[in-house]
Amino acid sequence: SWYFGNGFVLFWLLLFFAVVPPLMNRLPAALSIEEASSGEFIGERAYNTLGNLVNIGTKVVGSNTNEVSTVVFLLNEIADIKKDMLADLYSLEVNVQQTSGAFRYAHLLNMYQGVQNVVVKLSSLNSTSESYLLINSHFDTVVTSPGAGDDGFMVATMLEVLRVMATTAKYFEHPVVFLFNGAEEAALQASHGFITQHKWAPNCKALINLDAAGSGGREFLFQSGPSHPWLVNYYKQSAKHPGATTLGEEVFQAGLIPSDTDFAAFVEFGKIPGKQLPPLCQQSVQLLEFSGLDIAQGMNGFIYHTKYDRLDVIPRGSIQNTGDNILGLVRALANAPEMYNTQAYETGHAVFFDFLGLFFVSYSEETGTILNYSAAGVTLLLIFISVWRMSALSAVSSCGVFQRLIILVIVQIVGLALAVALPLQVAHYFDSFGLSLTYFSSPLLLIGLYVCPSLIGLSLPIAIYYLVQQKITLPFNYHLQLGLHSWAIVLSVIDVLLTARGIRSAYIFTIPILFYALAMILNMVTTFHDRGYSWAGLVMAGQVIPFLYSSSLFYLVLSVMIPMNGRSGSSTNPDLFIAALGAVGTILSLGFLIPLINMFRKPITVILGLLLASALTIYLASSTEIGFPYRARTNTFRATYQHVRKIYYEYDGRVSIDESGYLFSFQDRREAEPMIGVRLTGARFLREDCEKHMMCGVPLFDERWVENRLEGIWVHRADNVVPPVATNLTLLSKTVLPSNTTVRFEFELQGPDHMSLFIQPYEDDYATLSNWSFPLSYLEDPPEYPLPYHIYYTYGIITTPLKFFLEITKPNGNFKVPVLQVGVSGHCISKLGDALSQKYAKSFPAYTSVVEWPSTYLRYIL
């Protein structure tokens, strides 16, 4: 009967909620301190360690809490571990590295001075291996954040793994280096300093990198290698609670996630030939055979980099889950024979994924290619046999059946296009009315906003086709099977094309194809193929596992990506990406199931039901409080701004502009609209300033501020901002070199622990920047116009002034006119602003996470 059609769709929805979220979010019970003698990871002890670490407060690079308090805390924890260590089995060495250097990061030169690493090497006394396993996490945080999840959680996990290994009599062959790095949030500086300069770095052959883009829940393996699939095999053998997907790796490496981890620095700089870098960097590096696994927390990303990243949002089971996996993985890799010569096992990439955390699957890329092609080929062969059988048992010729199949393939392609286009249209509609991110705090809205329209797109063309083809001589049960066959053909073609392009995530298409092929075989063997609708039971049963896997995969991806969309910038519509993910997840989960609504009378009632659900959701999202994206504490609006004093010095030394104001860089598509009650009088976009001034004439902080500069706004402030730490650029000398075509400027820079230099010659006068103190590789490959040279400079424990020179060359040798612009920004990241700035910060709504700091911008013409 017709009313069972809607029940059929509802069944799969209920199956999802009954199975996927409970399994995806389940956590083990944390072991208590009383069980410490078991040699297992003790979640309660690690949780207590995390609490003590969080109590230190925010740990911004250059601050006393980061450079002194946290380093002392780590050394004390390590000393306690060493005191309890089995000294007759192990040795433990501790080193505090203070490192300086520079490397290119995005469009800027990333330069650091005196950032710190706390490095521990644990070795078995009778080990002769010179191949070390490196495990890394960072203890620094962003401004305002206590960093319980990012990355105190992983620091505490590492300390407990170190404690258990040092106090348990389990031999391991390869020494393990535990790197607690103190400058990840400052563009991966400390990891670069370790891998290029530390004495133990040349021996590190494999890496386990631990980071976070959320807090609480399970952690996931989302990057491996590169080109070392054996590492994934060890994860498969040793992780008690596996969580991983190749899709996450390819999405991350495609740049679709607005984050980075130390893994990038280790892989990039851990494989460079030995050479002497410029004196400023003071480092020599050797050829390293380097590969690794990148593992991170990703759930509850709403609190990532906010003041709400606190201990109380992390369940004890979460740290037990991660600790069990990491301890098992470290023990396995520390005994891996591949560690002796990792280069010999450089054999391509791996395909890997877990099924609801119950088990883990991995195989080589080559095996994946064969499997994908074979699944598609076998499926097409079985469809051919099925069509031949339909023709033999009906009054329709083979040619006639194939014609119907071809028509249905075209219908399914139309349905596929609609299944993607309709959710995208909804996303565009909402954005055009300024209503993006309506699902941000109410994710159930995704079902009506994107899942239902996608199902409408999938089901409508084929339902209409069957409606107008009711009088054909081919039995309808066969005709309906052809509809599923046509969908299998579409997926098989997509699978083959993606595999040919080298996309390992094509396996997500292989899974439903394989199970459909298995159902076809069973149907033909049992003759259900030819007995009315009997075949449908095996098809539905066969699609349970693909449905659960596909829906769980996209549940995970959406859970990670939705919070990230709240900080992805305001220049693009984030709803389009979420709509596309929702559509693809729907297509893969229900593509073989939704055509079965045509078994029921009046299948159009199912489509009308989906349409009604979608219309109701659109109304709720657009016209009620449910669709407002933000909630206090849990789903916050991120307001990031600086209180700035900018001063422009002209060539003759006079001041042309001395202005103060608030500089906003919006991380959210809605920009200033949620800032209800905040004074924005006279606010203007920076676009015009960017056309007039180098770097828009404001202290753009890092690469993200630069990328989002055209969407920033400036709010004038009458009273001058007085930053708590002054920024000073002193011209020490200006000398025309003997060639008479080059002038040399020597400077000294003093200021807060985060500064930037913007340098731009007057190219209209044929002036070029020909030499400087910084690495020449960046000078020889400058950022694209209109961006100037950008030196992003951070210091940690070493605060001596930065001295540098710039050399400008002009063919005519006329240096009595302006040849150069220099901008200097000083950022007092960990300091409070003045009373007026603090009052302004308190004017934001309760659902806002405010991140603000005082800064200075000085512009010179020389």
ZIBELZI-V267285 format. One record per pair of residues at least 6 apart in sequence whose C-alpha atoms are under 6 Angstrom apart, sorted by the first residue. I is the first residue (numbers start at 1). J is the second residue. Records with the same first field share a line. If there is no record, write none. Layout:
# ZIBELZI-V267285
I=J ; J
This chain:
# ZIBELZI-V267285
1=600 ; 601
2=600 ; 601 ; 602
5=597 ; 600 ; 606
6=606
20=552
23=356
24=356
27=317
28=317
29=317
30=43 ; 316 ; 317 ; 320
31=42 ; 43
32=44
39=168
41=323 ; 324
43=319 ; 320
46=156 ; 160
49=156
50=156
54=146 ; 148
57=146
58=145 ; 146
59=65 ; 66 ; 140 ; 141
60=66 ; 140 ; 141 ; 142
61=796
62=753 ; 795 ; 796
67=797
81=163
85=166 ; 167
86=167
89=124 ; 125
90=123 ; 124 ; 125
91=122 ; 123
92=121 ; 122
93=120 ; 121
94=119 ; 120
95=119
96=117 ; 118
97=116 ; 117
98=114 ; 115 ; 116
99=114 ; 115 ; 193
100=112 ; 113 ; 114
101=111 ; 112 ; 281
102=110 ; 111 ; 281
103=109 ; 110
104=110
107=783
108=790 ; 791
109=791 ; 792
110=792
111=792 ; 793
112=793 ; 794 ; 795
113=795
114=795 ; 796 ; 797 ; 798
115=796
116=182
117=180 ; 181 ; 182
118=180
119=178 ; 179
120=177 ; 178
121=176 ; 177
122=175 ; 176
123=175
127=173
129=174
131=203 ; 204 ; 205 ; 340
132=174 ; 175 ; 176 ; 203 ; 204 ; 205
133=176 ; 177 ; 204 ; 206
134=176 ; 177 ; 204 ; 207
135=178 ; 207 ; 208 ; 209
136=179 ; 209
137=155 ; 180 ; 210
138=151 ; 180 ; 181 ; 182
139=182
140=182 ; 183
141=147
144=307
145=305 ; 306 ; 307
147=309
148=309 ; 310 ; 311
149=215
150=212
151=211
157=323
161=327
172=334 ; 335
173=334 ; 335
174=334
181=190
183=189 ; 190
188=262
192=265
195=201
196=285
197=283
202=288
205=289 ; 290
206=290 ; 291 ; 292
207=292
208=292 ; 293
209=294
210=295 ; 296
211=296
212=296 ; 297
213=297 ; 298 ; 301 ; 304
214=297 ; 298 ; 299 ; 300 ; 301 ; 304
215=300
216=314 ; 318
217=299 ; 318
218=318
219=296 ; 297
220=243 ; 244 ; 295 ; 296
221=244 ; 294 ; 295
222=244 ; 248 ; 249
223=249 ; 293 ; 294
224=292 ; 293
225=291 ; 292
226=291
227=346 ; 347 ; 348 ; 349
228=346
229=349 ; 350
235=329
238=328 ; 329
239=325
240=325
241=357
242=357
243=354 ; 357
244=353 ; 354
245=352 ; 353
246=351 ; 352 ; 505
247=505
270=288 ; 290
271=287 ; 288
272=287
273=286 ; 287
274=285 ; 286 ; 287
276=284
278=775
298=560
299=560
301=563
302=563 ; 635
303=309
349=365
350=363 ; 364 ; 365
351=362 ; 363 ; 364 ; 365
352=361 ; 362
353=360 ; 361
354=360 ; 361
372=510
375=514
376=492
379=517
391=397 ; 398
405=482
408=486
409=486
415=457 ; 458 ; 461
416=458
418=457
419=454 ; 457 ; 458
420=583
422=453
423=450 ; 453 ; 579
424=576 ; 579
427=575 ; 576
430=436
437=629
438=621 ; 627 ; 628 ; 629
439=445
440=629
441=629 ; 635
448=613 ; 614 ; 617
449=614
450=579 ; 582
452=610 ; 614
454=583
456=607
477=532
495=506 ; 509
498=506
499=506
512=546
515=542
519=538 ; 539
523=529 ; 535
528=534 ; 535
529=535
547=589
550=589
551=589
554=585
565=574
566=668
567=667 ; 668
568=667
569=667 ; 668
570=667 ; 668 ; 669
597=603
621=627
630=636
631=847
632=846 ; 847
636=847 ; 848 ; 849
637=848 ; 849
638=848 ; 849
639=850
640=851 ; 852
641=663 ; 664 ; 852
642=662 ; 663 ; 852 ; 853 ; 854
643=661 ; 662 ; 854
644=660 ; 661 ; 662 ; 855 ; 856
645=659 ; 660 ; 721 ; 856
646=658 ; 659 ; 856 ; 857 ; 858
647=657 ; 658 ; 858
648=655 ; 656 ; 657 ; 858 ; 859
649=655 ; 859 ; 860
650=861
651=861 ; 862
660=717 ; 720 ; 721
661=715 ; 716 ; 717
662=714 ; 715
663=714
664=712 ; 713
665=712
678=843 ; 844
683=714 ; 715
684=713 ; 714
685=712 ; 713
686=710 ; 712 ; 713
687=710
689=696
690=696
699=825 ; 857
700=706
723=854
725=752
726=751
727=750 ; 751 ; 826
728=749 ; 750
729=748 ; 749
730=747 ; 748
731=747
732=746 ; 747
733=745 ; 746
734=744 ; 745
735=743 ; 744
736=742 ; 743
737=743
740=813
741=809 ; 810 ; 811 ; 813
742=808 ; 809
743=807 ; 808
744=806 ; 807
745=805 ; 806
746=804 ; 805
747=803 ; 804
748=802 ; 803
749=801 ; 802
750=801
752=826 ; 828
753=794 ; 795
754=793 ; 794 ; 827
755=793 ; 825 ; 826 ; 827
756=791 ; 792 ; 793 ; 824 ; 825
757=790 ; 791 ; 823 ; 824
758=789 ; 790 ; 822 ; 823
759=788 ; 789 ; 821 ; 822
760=788 ; 820 ; 821
761=767 ; 768 ; 819 ; 820
762=819 ; 820
766=810
767=809 ; 810
768=808 ; 809
769=807 ; 808
770=807 ; 808
771=807
772=805 ; 806 ; 807
773=804 ; 805
818=862
820=861 ; 862
821=860 ; 861
822=859 ; 860
823=858 ; 859
824=857 ; 858
825=856 ; 857
826=855 ; 856
827=855
828=854 ; 855
829=853
833=854
